[in-house]
Amino acid sequence: MKPKRHFAFTIDIWDDVGDSIIKHVASIDNFEAARAAYVEVVKQWPAARIMLRQGARVVKDTGQRQ
C-alpha cells in the first residue's frame, strides 16, 4: 500500500511577504486536529508567518494578525 500524499489541510511557514514556503510543518485531514496543530506551531515559532490552508484557501494566517 502506498503512503497517502495528499491531505485536506497543510501548515507551512512562509517568508514575511507570503510569497514562498520556507518550511512545510504538517499535512492533516481532520480540521480539528489541523487547527490544534496550527496553534501549537504558532507557539513554537511566534515570530514566523504561519498559514493553515485547505488547498489554496487560507484558513488562518499569522500575517493577518490585528
Rosetta constraint file for C-alpha pairs under 8 A:
AtomPair CA 6 CA 27 HARMONIC 7.84 0.50
AtomPair CA 7 CA 27 HARMONIC 5.69 0.50
AtomPair CA 7 CA 28 HARMONIC 5.53 0.50
AtomPair CA 7 CA 29 HARMONIC 5.13 0.50
AtomPair CA 8 CA 27 HARMONIC 7.46 0.50
AtomPair CA 8 CA 28 HARMONIC 6.26 0.50
AtomPair CA 8 CA 29 HARMONIC 4.71 0.50
AtomPair CA 8 CA 30 HARMONIC 7.45 0.50
AtomPair CA 8 CA 54 HARMONIC 5.64 0.50
AtomPair CA 8 CA 55 HARMONIC 6.70 0.50
AtomPair CA 9 CA 27 HARMONIC 5.72 0.50
AtomPair CA 9 CA 28 HARMONIC 5.18 0.50
AtomPair CA 9 CA 29 HARMONIC 5.83 0.50
AtomPair CA 9 CA 30 HARMONIC 7.59 0.50
AtomPair CA 9 CA 31 HARMONIC 7.15 0.50
AtomPair CA 9 CA 34 HARMONIC 6.56 0.50
AtomPair CA 9 CA 52 HARMONIC 6.86 0.50
AtomPair CA 9 CA 53 HARMONIC 5.52 0.50
AtomPair CA 9 CA 54 HARMONIC 4.57 0.50
AtomPair CA 9 CA 55 HARMONIC 6.74 0.50
AtomPair CA 10 CA 24 HARMONIC 7.85 0.50
AtomPair CA 10 CA 25 HARMONIC 7.67 0.50
AtomPair CA 10 CA 26 HARMONIC 5.61 0.50
AtomPair CA 10 CA 27 HARMONIC 4.46 0.50
AtomPair CA 10 CA 28 HARMONIC 6.31 0.50
AtomPair CA 10 CA 34 HARMONIC 7.60 0.50
AtomPair CA 10 CA 51 HARMONIC 7.98 0.50
AtomPair CA 10 CA 52 HARMONIC 5.73 0.50
AtomPair CA 10 CA 53 HARMONIC 5.34 0.50
AtomPair CA 10 CA 54 HARMONIC 6.56 0.50
AtomPair CA 10 CA 55 HARMONIC 7.66 0.50
AtomPair CA 11 CA 24 HARMONIC 6.46 0.50
AtomPair CA 11 CA 25 HARMONIC 5.47 0.50
AtomPair CA 11 CA 26 HARMONIC 5.08 0.50
AtomPair CA 11 CA 27 HARMONIC 6.51 0.50
AtomPair CA 11 CA 34 HARMONIC 7.76 0.50
AtomPair CA 11 CA 38 HARMONIC 6.62 0.50
AtomPair CA 11 CA 50 HARMONIC 7.03 0.50
AtomPair CA 11 CA 51 HARMONIC 5.67 0.50
AtomPair CA 11 CA 52 HARMONIC 4.59 0.50
AtomPair CA 11 CA 53 HARMONIC 6.49 0.50
AtomPair CA 12 CA 21 HARMONIC 6.42 0.50
AtomPair CA 12 CA 22 HARMONIC 7.50 0.50
AtomPair CA 12 CA 23 HARMONIC 5.80 0.50
AtomPair CA 12 CA 24 HARMONIC 4.49 0.50
AtomPair CA 12 CA 25 HARMONIC 5.29 0.50
AtomPair CA 12 CA 26 HARMONIC 7.06 0.50
AtomPair CA 12 CA 50 HARMONIC 5.72 0.50
AtomPair CA 12 CA 51 HARMONIC 5.56 0.50
AtomPair CA 12 CA 52 HARMONIC 6.83 0.50
AtomPair CA 13 CA 21 HARMONIC 5.89 0.50
AtomPair CA 13 CA 22 HARMONIC 5.56 0.50
AtomPair CA 13 CA 23 HARMONIC 5.11 0.50
AtomPair CA 13 CA 24 HARMONIC 6.36 0.50
AtomPair CA 13 CA 25 HARMONIC 7.13 0.50
AtomPair CA 13 CA 48 HARMONIC 6.61 0.50
AtomPair CA 13 CA 49 HARMONIC 5.73 0.50
AtomPair CA 13 CA 50 HARMONIC 4.54 0.50
AtomPair CA 13 CA 51 HARMONIC 6.59 0.50
AtomPair CA 14 CA 18 HARMONIC 5.47 0.50
AtomPair CA 14 CA 19 HARMONIC 7.13 0.50
AtomPair CA 14 CA 20 HARMONIC 5.67 0.50
AtomPair CA 14 CA 21 HARMONIC 4.34 0.50
AtomPair CA 14 CA 22 HARMONIC 5.15 0.50
AtomPair CA 14 CA 23 HARMONIC 7.02 0.50
AtomPair CA 14 CA 48 HARMONIC 7.44 0.50
AtomPair CA 14 CA 49 HARMONIC 5.39 0.50
AtomPair CA 14 CA 50 HARMONIC 6.01 0.50
AtomPair CA 14 CA 51 HARMONIC 7.37 0.50
AtomPair CA 15 CA 19 HARMONIC 6.41 0.50
AtomPair CA 15 CA 20 HARMONIC 5.86 0.50
AtomPair CA 15 CA 21 HARMONIC 6.39 0.50
AtomPair CA 15 CA 22 HARMONIC 6.20 0.50
AtomPair CA 15 CA 48 HARMONIC 7.98 0.50
AtomPair CA 15 CA 49 HARMONIC 6.59 0.50
AtomPair CA 16 CA 48 HARMONIC 7.63 0.50
AtomPair CA 16 CA 49 HARMONIC 6.06 0.50
AtomPair CA 16 CA 63 HARMONIC 7.71 0.50
AtomPair CA 18 CA 49 HARMONIC 7.51 0.50
AtomPair CA 18 CA 63 HARMONIC 7.96 0.50
AtomPair CA 27 CA 34 HARMONIC 7.89 0.50
AtomPair CA 28 CA 33 HARMONIC 7.18 0.50
AtomPair CA 28 CA 34 HARMONIC 5.79 0.50
AtomPair CA 29 CA 34 HARMONIC 7.43 0.50
AtomPair CA 30 CA 34 HARMONIC 6.13 0.50
AtomPair CA 31 CA 35 HARMONIC 6.06 0.50
AtomPair CA 32 CA 36 HARMONIC 6.23 0.50
AtomPair CA 33 CA 37 HARMONIC 6.07 0.50
AtomPair CA 34 CA 38 HARMONIC 6.06 0.50
AtomPair CA 34 CA 52 HARMONIC 7.66 0.50
AtomPair CA 35 CA 39 HARMONIC 6.39 0.50
AtomPair CA 35 CA 52 HARMONIC 7.69 0.50
AtomPair CA 36 CA 40 HARMONIC 6.49 0.50
AtomPair CA 37 CA 41 HARMONIC 6.13 0.50
AtomPair CA 38 CA 42 HARMONIC 6.17 0.50
AtomPair CA 38 CA 51 HARMONIC 7.97 0.50
AtomPair CA 38 CA 52 HARMONIC 6.54 0.50
AtomPair CA 39 CA 43 HARMONIC 6.41 0.50
AtomPair CA 40 CA 44 HARMONIC 6.29 0.50
AtomPair CA 41 CA 45 HARMONIC 6.19 0.50
AtomPair CA 41 CA 50 HARMONIC 7.96 0.50
AtomPair CA 42 CA 46 HARMONIC 5.22 0.50
AtomPair CA 42 CA 48 HARMONIC 7.63 0.50
AtomPair CA 42 CA 50 HARMONIC 6.92 0.50
AtomPair CA 42 CA 62 HARMONIC 7.91 0.50
AtomPair CA 48 CA 62 HARMONIC 7.74 0.50
AtomPair CA 49 CA 61 HARMONIC 7.12 0.50
AtomPair CA 49 CA 62 HARMONIC 5.41 0.50
AtomPair CA 49 CA 63 HARMONIC 5.48 0.50
AtomPair CA 50 CA 61 HARMONIC 5.76 0.50
AtomPair CA 50 CA 62 HARMONIC 5.45 0.50
AtomPair CA 50 CA 63 HARMONIC 7.23 0.50
AtomPair CA 51 CA 58 HARMONIC 6.80 0.50
AtomPair CA 51 CA 59 HARMONIC 7.44 0.50
AtomPair CA 51 CA 60 HARMONIC 5.61 0.50
AtomPair CA 51 CA 61 HARMONIC 4.42 0.50
AtomPair CA 51 CA 62 HARMONIC 6.60 0.50
AtomPair CA 52 CA 58 HARMONIC 6.19 0.50
AtomPair CA 52 CA 59 HARMONIC 5.48 0.50
AtomPair CA 52 CA 60 HARMONIC 5.07 0.50
AtomPair CA 52 CA 61 HARMONIC 6.48 0.50
AtomPair CA 53 CA 57 HARMONIC 5.52 0.50
AtomPair CA 53 CA 58 HARMONIC 4.45 0.50
AtomPair CA 53 CA 59 HARMONIC 5.20 0.50
AtomPair CA 53 CA 60 HARMONIC 6.98 0.50
AtomPair CA 54 CA 58 HARMONIC 6.45 0.50
AtomPair CA 54 CA 59 HARMONIC 6.70 0.50
AtomPair CA 61 CA 65 HARMONIC 7.52 0.50
